[in-house]
Amino acid sequence: MTAATASTTTVNLIAFAEDPATVPRLRDRFSTFAQKHSCKAIFLDATRAGGSSGDLELGVAGMPADQLRSTVHDLLTGGVGSALFWAGRDLSDPRFEALASLGTTVVVDSSRAADGKASIQKLAEISASTDRFARDLSYLRLLPWQDMIAQFFDDDQLAGELPRIARVEVVSGSEPEAYYFAGWLASRLHWKPCARNELCNDAGDVIKVAIEQRGDPRRVLSVILRSKDCTFAAELDAQSPDLVCLTVTGKPKREKRCAPLHDVDLVSLVEQAMFVPHNDPLFAESLQMARAILDTER
């Protein structure tokens, strides 16, 4: 590669995918992202063997981890950073470790993993190290929901119910989004895991956590917070799945109101994951809390 070409490269972006049902779509989205940001893009298709097919698209099925690392290393542009977008099934895969060692940023999508819980736990280990920056698209999908739940407590009277919350219910099509939401909420309200399916606040009060997997993958259906006298619900509208309705029932009570769900597409999620500052304490705290919640289930 010439110096002139290298100077326009913002990052070496390596993508690894092995689900035949999603490889074509991920390839297209990956290409869109790479063109937009002038990345040196290397797409690794683990559903087929046979080397190159198109511009820096490699069929790598059956390729050992050390050979895969060496092959990709020789394709990287020098002088710029490297990042891995891993859409494989398992973070314990030796190919993940081999590719992740090529850069400092690792982006995963735990809700695409064969075991989403194990993916969160492994990512928490990586995030705790000092030499890699971790991101999870499953967490980034929650940002609109976090904003909506926070809106409840812009009202001073409703905010008074926060210390009285006794139950959290999350329904989602994939488990990682639900555990991340529970981890985020616990980290913001200073709750700690104290037993299986239970969090405790600073006063020692128990908050029950109920997680249900239902609906389309990578899609949250509802978040409900219950105190003794009041219920806060954010739920997808049954007639319009891009609309979230917020209700407060009991005492105090508020009128139902609905707002568009600003769902984020895959390309935008990857952009957020790649280009937000490396030091993101909110994600780090939510990730470690989600891991702590999962540890109580062992």
C-alpha positions in Angstrom: 0.0 0.0 0.0 1.4 3.4 -0.9 1.9 6.2 1.7 -0.8 8.3 0.1 -3.3 5.5 0.6 -2.1 4.8 4.1 -2.6 8.4 5.1 -6.3 8.2 4.4 -6.9 5.1 6.5 -8.4 5.9 9.9 -8.2 2.4 11.3 -7.7 -1.3 10.4 -11.1 -2.8 11.0 -11.3 -6.6 11.2 -14.7 -8.3 11.1 -15.2 -12.0 11.8 -18.6 -13.7 11.1 -19.6 -17.4 11.1 -23.4 -17.5 11.1 -24.5 -18.4 7.5 -27.9 -16.7 8.1 -26.3 -13.3 8.9 -23.0 -13.2 6.9 -24.5 -11.5 3.8 -26.2 -8.8 5.8 -23.2 -8.2 8.1 -20.9 -8.1 5.0 -23.1 -5.4 3.4 -23.3 -3.3 6.6 -19.6 -3.7 7.2 -18.8 -2.5 3.7 -21.1 0.6 4.2 -19.2 1.4 7.4 -15.8 1.0 5.9 -16.6 3.2 2.9 -18.0 6.0 5.2 -14.9 6.0 7.4 -12.1 5.2 5.0 -11.2 2.1 7.0 -8.8 -0.6 5.9 -11.5 -3.3 6.1 -10.8 -7.0 6.3 -13.9 -9.2 6.4 -13.4 -12.8 7.5 -16.1 -15.2 6.4 -15.8 -18.3 8.6 -18.7 -20.1 6.7 -16.5 -20.9 3.7 -12.9 -21.7 2.9 -11.0 -20.7 -0.2 -9.2 -17.5 0.3 -10.0 -14.1 -1.1 -13.4 -13.2 -2.6 -13.6 -9.5 -3.5 -11.7 -6.6 -1.9 -10.1 -8.0 1.4 -12.9 -10.5 2.0 -11.4 -13.8 3.0 -13.0 -17.3 3.4 -11.3 -18.6 6.6 -13.4 -21.7 7.5 -11.1 -24.3 9.1 -8.1 -22.0 9.3 -6.2 -22.4 12.6 -6.0 -19.5 15.0 -2.3 -18.9 14.6 -2.5 -19.0 10.8 -5.5 -16.7 10.8 -3.6 -14.1 12.9 -0.6 -14.2 10.7 -2.7 -13.9 7.5 -4.6 -10.9 8.9 -1.5 -9.3 10.4 0.2 -9.2 6.9 -2.8 -7.3 5.5 -2.9 -4.5 8.1 -1.9 -0.9 7.3 1.0 0.2 9.5 0.9 3.3 11.6 -2.8 3.3 12.4 -4.8 1.5 15.1 -6.6 -1.8 14.7 -10.0 -3.0 15.9 -11.9 -6.3 15.9 -15.6 -6.6 15.3 -16.3 -10.2 16.4 -19.6 -11.7 15.3 -18.5 -15.2 16.2 -20.4 -17.6 18.4 -18.0 -17.9 21.3 -15.5 -15.5 22.9 -13.5 -18.5 24.2 -12.8 -19.4 20.6 -9.0 -19.3 20.1 -9.5 -17.4 16.9 -11.1 -14.6 18.9 -8.0 -14.4 21.1 -5.7 -14.4 18.1 -7.5 -11.6 16.3 -8.1 -9.5 19.4 -4.4 -9.5 20.0 -3.9 -7.5 16.8 -5.5 -4.3 18.2 -6.7 -2.4 21.3 -10.4 -2.2 20.6 -12.7 -5.2 20.7 -16.4 -4.8 19.6 -18.7 -7.8 20.2 -22.5 -8.4 20.0 -23.3 -10.7 22.9 -26.8 -11.2 21.8 -25.5 -13.0 18.6 -23.3 -15.3 20.7 -24.3 -19.0 21.3 -24.3 -18.2 25.0 -25.0 -14.5 25.7 -24.4 -14.8 29.5 -20.9 -16.4 28.9 -20.1 -13.6 26.4 -20.8 -10.9 29.0 -18.7 -12.7 31.6 -15.8 -13.1 29.2 -16.1 -9.4 28.0 -16.0 -8.3 31.6 -12.7 -10.1 32.0 -11.3 -8.3 28.9 -12.6 -4.9 30.0 -10.9 -5.3 33.4 -7.5 -5.5 31.7 -5.6 -2.4 30.9 -4.5 -3.1 27.3 -7.8 -3.5 25.5 -11.0 -1.5 25.2 -14.2 -3.5 25.0 -17.6 -2.5 23.6 -20.8 -4.5 23.3 -23.5 -3.7 20.8 -26.0 -5.4 23.1 -25.4 -2.6 25.6 -25.5 0.2 23.0 -29.0 -0.9 21.9 -30.2 0.0 25.4 -29.4 3.7 25.2 -32.9 4.8 24.0 -34.4 2.7 26.8 -32.1 4.2 29.4 -33.1 7.7 28.3 -36.8 6.8 28.5 -36.6 5.3 32.0 -34.6 8.3 33.1 -37.5 10.5 31.9 -39.7 9.0 34.6 -37.6 10.5 37.3 -37.2 14.0 35.9 -40.4 14.5 37.9 -39.4 15.2 41.5 -42.4 13.4 43.0 -41.7 10.3 41.0 -38.0 10.5 41.8 -39.0 10.0 45.4 -40.1 6.5 44.6 -36.6 5.4 43.5 -35.5 4.3 47.0 -38.8 2.3 47.3 -38.4 0.2 44.1 -38.8 -3.4 45.1 -39.0 -5.2 41.7 -37.5 -4.9 38.2 -38.9 -6.8 35.3 -37.2 -6.8 31.8 -38.6 -8.7 28.8 -36.3 -8.9 25.7 -35.7 -11.2 22.8 -32.1 -11.8 23.9 -30.8 -12.2 27.4 -27.7 -9.8 27.2 -29.9 -6.7 26.8 -31.8 -7.6 29.9 -28.8 -8.3 32.0 -27.1 -5.1 30.8 -30.2 -3.1 31.7 -30.3 -4.6 35.2 -26.5 -3.9 35.5 -26.9 -0.3 34.4 -29.8 0.4 36.7 -28.0 -1.2 39.7 -24.9 0.7 39.0 -26.8 4.0 38.9 -28.8 3.4 42.1 -25.9 1.8 44.0 -27.6 -1.6 44.3 -25.5 -4.7 44.8 -26.3 -8.4 44.0 -27.1 -10.1 47.2 -28.7 -13.4 46.1 -30.0 -15.2 43.0 -32.4 -12.8 41.2 -32.0 -10.3 44.0 -30.3 -6.9 44.4 -29.9 -5.0 47.7 -29.8 -1.2 48.2 -27.7 0.7 50.7 -30.5 0.2 53.3 -30.5 -3.5 52.9 -33.8 -3.6 51.2 -34.2 -6.4 48.6 -35.1 -5.7 44.9 -36.3 -8.7 43.0 -35.1 -9.0 39.4 -37.2 -10.9 36.9 -35.8 -11.4 33.3 -37.9 -13.0 30.6 -36.7 -13.9 27.1 -39.4 -13.4 24.6 -39.9 -11.8 21.2 -37.4 -11.0 18.4 -33.7 -11.3 19.1 -31.9 -8.0 20.0 -35.2 -6.3 20.8 -36.4 -5.1 24.2 -40.1 -5.4 24.7 -40.7 -3.9 28.1 -39.1 -2.6 31.3 -41.2 -2.4 34.5 -40.1 -1.0 37.9 -42.4 -1.6 40.8 -42.4 0.1 44.2 -44.9 -0.7 47.0 -47.4 1.9 45.8 -46.4 2.7 42.2 -45.6 1.0 38.9 -43.4 2.5 36.2 -43.8 0.8 32.8 -42.1 1.4 29.5 -43.5 -1.0 26.8 -43.5 -1.3 23.1 -46.9 -0.5 21.7 -48.7 -3.6 20.5 -49.9 -1.8 17.3 -46.8 0.1 16.5 -43.5 -1.7 17.4 -41.5 1.5 16.9 -43.4 3.3 19.6 -42.8 3.1 23.4 -45.5 4.0 25.8 -44.7 5.1 29.3 -47.2 4.7 32.1 -47.2 5.4 35.9 -49.9 3.7 37.8 -50.7 3.7 41.5 -49.8 6.6 43.8 -48.5 8.9 42.4 -50.1 8.4 38.9 -49.4 10.0 35.6 -51.2 9.9 32.2 -49.9 7.5 29.6 -47.7 9.0 27.0 -46.0 7.5 24.0 -42.8 8.4 22.1 -40.9 7.0 19.0 -38.3 4.5 19.8 -35.1 5.8 18.2 -33.8 2.4 17.4 -30.2 2.4 16.2 -29.1 0.5 13.1 -26.1 -1.8 13.0 -23.8 0.6 11.2 -24.6 3.4 13.7 -24.0 1.0 16.6 -20.6 0.1 15.3 -19.8 3.8 14.8 -20.6 4.4 18.4 -18.5 1.5 19.5 -15.5 2.5 17.4 -15.4 6.2 17.9 -16.6 7.0 21.4 -13.8 7.8 23.9 -12.1 4.7 25.2 -12.7 5.7 28.8 -16.5 5.0 29.2 -17.0 4.5 32.9 -20.8 4.1 32.6 -20.4 1.0 30.3 -17.6 -0.4 32.4 -19.7 -0.1 35.6 -22.8 -1.6 33.9 -20.7 -4.5 32.4 -19.1 -5.4 35.7 -22.5 -5.2 37.5 -24.1 -7.4 34.9 -21.3 -9.9 35.4 -21.8 -9.7 39.2 -25.5 -10.4 38.7 -24.7 -13.4 36.5 -22.2 -14.7 39.1 -25.1 -15.0 41.6 -26.8 -17.5 39.2 -24.0 -20.0 39.3 
